[in-house]
Structures are given as structure tokens and as C-alpha cells.
């Protein structure tokens, strides 16, 4: 498959790209930091700015089989990147006729009752608002075959290969496990139209995906 990744220079994206390459996919990774995109056979780095219009973003997408939104500003550009950038890439995918769309969100972002006004989320409120509106747009204003993966805190440590897709509380995820899930759901039709909240857990990734 030909797969496009927005936010291709990020920590999660680097691990996802490696997973996709291992699957034999052709990866086109876009970032404002093109030189920071992981260099691997089968990976085409592209200069991408999510401040661009949907029609400009759509020029990257003809012929793609799937689009990943893995971009994040780490709080520095929440409206333009995390919220509006996501919306514009969704619009671009529809303009280009790409149906499969995978969006990286944050645990419980699509369910404000679980984070709005809660003390443990206080420092993340603006981030969660941005993610909420990006997720809402994808769910309610597109006709894409989407999956939203919503992990909790991302940790730079070895993966366990095991997850929990029915978490009741905030917990951590090793980045390699998040990347493995993102790569493995690429062609899984049972994940279409689903929001998958995720923490570390005890269920093997392939088994958890099969049960979505």
C-alpha cells in the first residue's frame, strides 16, 4: 500500500514508519522538518506544512491508499496544527479520494465528560479541546473509513506488545506499542468508524485489534 503520514518527523511517526516499512508498505512522510524524517528504504520524505490550505494538502495525496495524521505541536501551535491542521488534512483526503484515514488522538479526548473540569487534566485542557474538535470533525463531518487511536501518556521505553483498549483511567503507553497498533490497524476493516482508547495492558496487540 501507498501510505501518507502527516507529522512524519515525530517520535510516534518514526516508530510507525519503521513498522510500516517492515510490513512492506510504501511510505510518504511529510513534515516541516523534512530532514528529521527517518531515513529508510521505501520512505519518501516530503516538505509538508499543515498551515497550508486543504487544496494544497490534497496535492500530496493522489494515489495514496491511506492517510495517517500523526502531527502534534506539543502545545506550541494547538489551533493551527492539532485542531485545524487535522481538519484540513481530513478535507484534503476527501478531495483526493482517499478513503482510509487513521488519526492519532489522546485518551478520552472524544468524551469530554471524562476530562472537562477534572483536576488531573487541568494542564492539558487546551490540548484536549484541540483534539476533541479534530476528532469530532472526523467522526461527524467526513465520510472517511476512519479509525481514531487515543493513547494516554507516551513513554520512550521498550514496548510490551500488550495493550488495554477498554481503559477506565489515565495510564501510560510505550511508544513502540502505540506505533505497532497504528501500523497493524491499517487494513483492519473492523476498526473502521471506531475510537480506540488505549493504555498498556495484558492483551496481545493482535488479539486486542481483532476484538475491536
Secondary structure as GFF3:
##gff-version 3
##sequence-region A 1 212
A	DSSP	beta_strand	2	6	.	.	.	ID=ss1
A	DSSP	alpha_helix	11	23	.	.	.	ID=ss2
A	DSSP	beta_strand	26	31	.	.	.	ID=ss3
A	DSSP	three_ten_helix	34	36	.	.	.	ID=ss4
A	DSSP	beta_strand	43	47	.	.	.	ID=ss5
A	DSSP	alpha_helix	54	58	.	.	.	ID=ss6
A	DSSP	beta_strand	66	69	.	.	.	ID=ss7
A	DSSP	pi_helix	78	83	.	.	.	ID=ss8
A	DSSP	alpha_helix	84	96	.	.	.	ID=ss9
A	DSSP	beta_strand	100	104	.	.	.	ID=ss10
A	DSSP	three_ten_helix	112	114	.	.	.	ID=ss11
A	DSSP	three_ten_helix	119	124	.	.	.	ID=ss12
A	DSSP	alpha_helix	125	140	.	.	.	ID=ss13
A	DSSP	beta_strand	145	151	.	.	.	ID=ss14
A	DSSP	beta_strand	153	155	.	.	.	ID=ss15
A	DSSP	beta_strand	162	164	.	.	.	ID=ss16
A	DSSP	beta_strand	172	174	.	.	.	ID=ss17
A	DSSP	alpha_helix	175	184	.	.	.	ID=ss18
A	DSSP	three_ten_helix	189	191	.	.	.	ID=ss19
A	DSSP	beta_strand	194	200	.	.	.	ID=ss20
A	DSSP	beta_strand	203	204	.	.	.	ID=ss21
A	DSSP	alpha_helix	205	210	.	.	.	ID=ss22
###
